[in-house]
Amino acid sequence: MNMQSIMAQAQKMQRDITKKKGELDNTEFTGKSEWVSVKFNGTKKLIDIKIIKEGNLDEDDKEALEDMLKIAINDAMSQIDKATEKIMGNLSQFGGLF
């Protein structure tokens, strides 16, 4: 394999990585808990929060709601991390060329 061929292959892989990263950035991830739903994009920007629990919240419910927010947010972040690892991990097998 000559150097020109290697460079062309590396440039193609770079374009593929950039394309996959763009797709990932635009994907929406929804994290859920018992009372809360949150939505983030692939860049981990918060898009939406929905309170699912109906009715009035007393002080104990507020603390529980805070916990449910943490659970839902961490769920969404975990989904983003797994998707990133899956997409970028598949492309990293060629990382030695860069």
Secondary structure by P-SEA (a helix, b strand, c coil): ccaaaaaaaaaaaaaaaaaaaaaaaabbbbbbcccbbbbbccccccccccccccccccaaaaaaaaaaaaaaaaaaaaaaaaaaaaaaaaaccccccc
